[in-house]
Amino acid sequence: MNRLEVSEDEKIWGFIAWLIPLIGGILVLVLKPSYRYARYWAYLSISFFIVVVGAQLVSIIFDLIPIIGKLISALIGLGLLITWIIGVLRSLEKTFWKPPVIYDIAKIINPKIDDYISESRGTPV
């Protein structure tokens, strides 16, 4: 997790990207393509959306199992909510967060995502 100097405008766009998974990410990629920090969060946002869809499919399968399945589905939902909240806070901290699975999917979508971190290392906050 790296901290860096990011403009307030870029921080807000990174926050928007994560706050509204998929749609926020697409908005950032279309409206603010020059903002490296916001683009980083945009790719995480799109990846998080993919994880949510996959988790929902798994939850549907678990829901078929009486009692235990509902509990597992609830835990999956809680885990996603906690991940989303942590992401919201991290995006406002001006940090590059690498959540497991989500970051791996983001690297598949954009193999150059690591470049955003190395290019933005400037002055630490």
LOVEX-143088 format. One record per residue: residue in three letters; x, y, z of N, C-alpha, C in turn. Coordinates in steps of 0.2 Angstrom, whole numbers, always signed. Layout:
residues N
- code	n_X	n_Y	n_Z	ca_X	ca_Y	ca_Z	c_X	c_Y	c_Z
- ala	X	Y	Z	X	Y	Z	X	Y	Z
...
This chain:
residues 125
- code	n_X	n_Y	n_Z	ca_X	ca_Y	ca_Z	c_X	c_Y	c_Z
- met	+4	-6	+0	+0	+0	+0	+4	+6	+0
- asn	+4	+10	-5	+8	+16	-6	+4	+22	-5
- arg	+7	+27	-1	+3	+34	-1	+7	+39	-6
- leu	+3	+43	-8	+6	+48	-13	+3	+55	-13
- glu	+6	+59	-16	+3	+66	-17	-2	+66	-23
- val	-8	+67	-22	-14	+67	-27	-18	+73	-26
- ser	-20	+76	-31	-24	+82	-30	-31	+80	-27
- glu	-34	+85	-24	-41	+84	-21	-46	+81	-27
- asp	-45	+84	-33	-50	+83	-38	-49	+75	-40
- glu	-43	+73	-41	-41	+66	-43	-43	+62	-37
- lys	-42	+64	-31	-44	+59	-25	-52	+58	-25
- ile	-56	+64	-27	-63	+63	-27	-65	+59	-33
- trp	-62	+59	-39	-64	+55	-44	-62	+47	-43
- gly	-56	+46	-39	-55	+39	-37	-60	+37	-32
- phe	-63	+41	-27	-68	+40	-23	-74	+38	-27
- ile	-76	+42	-32	-82	+41	-36	-82	+34	-39
- ala	-76	+33	-42	-75	+26	-45	-76	+20	-41
- trp	-74	+21	-35	-75	+15	-30	-82	+15	-27
- leu	-85	+21	-26	-91	+22	-23	-97	+18	-27
- ile	-96	+19	-33	-102	+16	-38	-98	+11	-42
- pro	-98	+5	-40	-94	+0	-44	-97	-1	-51
- leu	-92	-2	-55	-93	-2	-63	-95	+5	-66
- ile	-101	+8	-64	-103	+14	-67	-98	+19	-65
- gly	-96	+20	-59	-91	+25	-57	-84	+24	-60
- gly	-82	+17	-61	-76	+16	-64	-76	+18	-72
- ile	-82	+16	-75	-82	+18	-82	-82	+26	-83
- leu	-86	+29	-78	-86	+37	-79	-79	+39	-78
- val	-75	+37	-74	-68	+39	-73	-64	+38	-79
- leu	-64	+32	-82	-61	+30	-88	-62	+35	-94
- val	-69	+37	-94	-71	+41	-100	-70	+48	-99
- leu	-71	+51	-92	-71	+58	-91	-64	+60	-89
- lys	-60	+56	-85	-54	+58	-83	-48	+53	-84
- pro	-47	+52	-90	-42	+47	-92	-35	+49	-90
- ser	-34	+55	-89	-27	+58	-87	-25	+57	-80
- tyr	-30	+55	-76	-29	+55	-68	-27	+48	-67
- arg	-21	+47	-65	-18	+40	-64	-21	+37	-58
- tyr	-22	+41	-53	-24	+38	-46	-32	+36	-47
- ala	-36	+40	-50	-43	+39	-52	-43	+33	-56
- arg	-39	+32	-61	-39	+26	-66	-38	+20	-62
- tyr	-33	+20	-58	-31	+14	-54	-38	+12	-50
- trp	-41	+17	-47	-47	+15	-43	-53	+13	-48
- ala	-53	+16	-54	-58	+14	-58	-57	+6	-60
- tyr	-51	+4	-61	-50	-3	-63	-52	-8	-57
- leu	-50	-5	-51	-52	-9	-45	-60	-9	-45
- ser	-63	-4	-46	-70	-4	-46	-74	-9	-51
- ile	-71	-9	-57	-74	-13	-62	-73	-21	-59
- ser	-67	-22	-57	-65	-28	-54	-69	-30	-48
- phe	-71	-26	-44	-75	-27	-38	-82	-29	-40
- phe	-84	-25	-46	-91	-27	-48	-91	-34	-51
- ile	-86	-36	-54	-85	-43	-57	-86	-48	-51
- val	-82	-47	-45	-82	-51	-39	-89	-51	-36
- val	-92	-46	-36	-99	-45	-33	-104	-50	-37
- val	-103	-49	-44	-108	-54	-48	-106	-61	-47
- gly	-100	-63	-46	-98	-70	-45	-100	-72	-38
- ala	-99	-68	-33	-101	-69	-27	-109	-70	-26
- gln	-113	-66	-30	-120	-67	-30	-122	-74	-33
- leu	-118	-76	-38	-120	-82	-41	-118	-88	-36
- val	-113	-88	-33	-111	-93	-28	-116	-92	-22
- ser	-119	-87	-20	-124	-86	-15	-130	-89	-17
- ile	-132	-89	-23	-138	-92	-26	-138	-99	-25
- ile	-132	-102	-26	-131	-109	-26	-131	-111	-18
- phe	-128	-107	-14	-128	-109	-7	-135	-108	-4
- asp	-139	-104	-7	-146	-103	-4	-150	-109	-5
- leu	-148	-113	-9	-152	-120	-10	-151	-124	-4
- ile	-146	-123	+0	-144	-127	+6	-148	-124	+12
- pro	-153	-128	+15	-156	-125	+21	-152	-123	+26
- ile	-153	-117	+30	-150	-114	+35	-143	-113	+34
- ile	-139	-117	+33	-131	-116	+33	-130	-112	+26
- gly	-134	-114	+21	-133	-110	+15	-135	-103	+15
- lys	-140	-101	+19	-142	-94	+20	-137	-91	+24
- leu	-134	-94	+29	-129	-91	+33	-122	-90	+29
- ile	-120	-94	+25	-115	-93	+21	-116	-87	+16
- ser	-122	-87	+13	-124	-82	+9	-123	-75	+12
- ala	-126	-75	+18	-125	-69	+22	-118	-67	+24
- leu	-114	-71	+25	-107	-70	+27	-103	-67	+20
- ile	-105	-70	+15	-102	-68	+8	-104	-60	+7
- gly	-111	-59	+8	-113	-52	+8	-110	-47	+12
- leu	-109	-49	+19	-105	-45	+24	-98	-44	+22
- gly	-95	-49	+19	-88	-48	+17	-87	-43	+11
- leu	-92	-44	+7	-92	-39	+1	-93	-32	+4
- leu	-98	-31	+8	-99	-24	+11	-93	-22	+15
- ile	-90	-26	+19	-84	-23	+22	-78	-21	+17
- thr	-78	-25	+12	-73	-24	+7	-74	-17	+4
- trp	-80	-16	+2	-82	-10	-1	-81	-4	+4
- ile	-83	-4	+10	-82	+1	+15	-74	+2	+16
- ile	-70	-3	+16	-63	-2	+16	-60	+2	+10
- gly	-63	+0	+4	-61	+3	-2	-63	+10	-2
- val	-69	+12	+0	-71	+19	+1	-66	+23	+5
- leu	-64	+20	+11	-60	+24	+15	-53	+24	+12
- arg	-50	+19	+9	-44	+19	+6	-43	+24	+0
- ser	-48	+24	-4	-48	+29	-9	-48	+36	-7
- leu	-50	+38	-1	-50	+44	+2	-43	+46	+5
- glu	-40	+40	+7	-33	+41	+10	-27	+42	+5
- lys	-29	+42	-1	-24	+43	-6	-19	+37	-6
- thr	-21	+31	-6	-17	+25	-6	-18	+21	-12
- phe	-13	+17	-14	-15	+12	-19	-16	+5	-15
- trp	-22	+3	-15	-24	-3	-11	-24	-9	-16
- lys	-21	-15	-13	-21	-21	-18	-25	-26	-14
- pro	-32	-26	-15	-36	-31	-12	-35	-37	-15
- pro	-34	-43	-12	-34	-49	-15	-40	-51	-20
- val	-39	-54	-25	-43	-56	-30	-45	-50	-34
- ile	-48	-45	-31	-50	-39	-35	-44	-36	-39
- tyr	-38	-35	-35	-32	-33	-39	-30	-37	-44
- asp	-31	-44	-43	-29	-49	-48	-33	-48	-54
- ile	-39	-47	-53	-44	-46	-59	-42	-40	-63
- ala	-41	-35	-59	-39	-28	-62	-33	-29	-66
- lys	-28	-33	-64	-22	-34	-68	-24	-38	-75
- ile	-29	-42	-74	-31	-45	-81	-34	-40	-85
- ile	-38	-36	-82	-42	-31	-87	-37	-26	-89
- asn	-32	-24	-85	-27	-19	-87	-20	-21	-85
- pro	-16	-25	-89	-10	-28	-86	-5	-22	-84
- lys	-6	-16	-86	-1	-11	-85	-3	-7	-78
- ile	-8	-10	-74	-10	-6	-68	-5	-5	-63
- asp	+0	-9	-63	+6	-8	-59	+10	-1	-61
- asp	+9	+1	-67	+13	+7	-69	+10	+13	-66
- tyr	+3	+13	-64	+0	+18	-61	+4	+20	-54
- ile	+5	+14	-51	+9	+15	-44	+16	+18	-45
- ser	+20	+15	-50	+27	+17	-50	+27	+24	-53
- glu	+23	+26	-58	+23	+32	-61	+21	+38	-56
- ser	+17	+36	-51	+14	+41	-46	+18	+41	-39
- arg	+24	+38	-39	+27	+38	-32	+30	+44	-30
- gly	+30	+49	-33	+32	+56	-31	+34	+57	-24
- thr	+31	+63	-21	+33	+64	-14	+28	+61	-10
- pro	+30	+57	-5	+26	+54	+0	+22	+59	+4
- val	+15	+57	+6	+11	+61	+10	+13	+60	+17
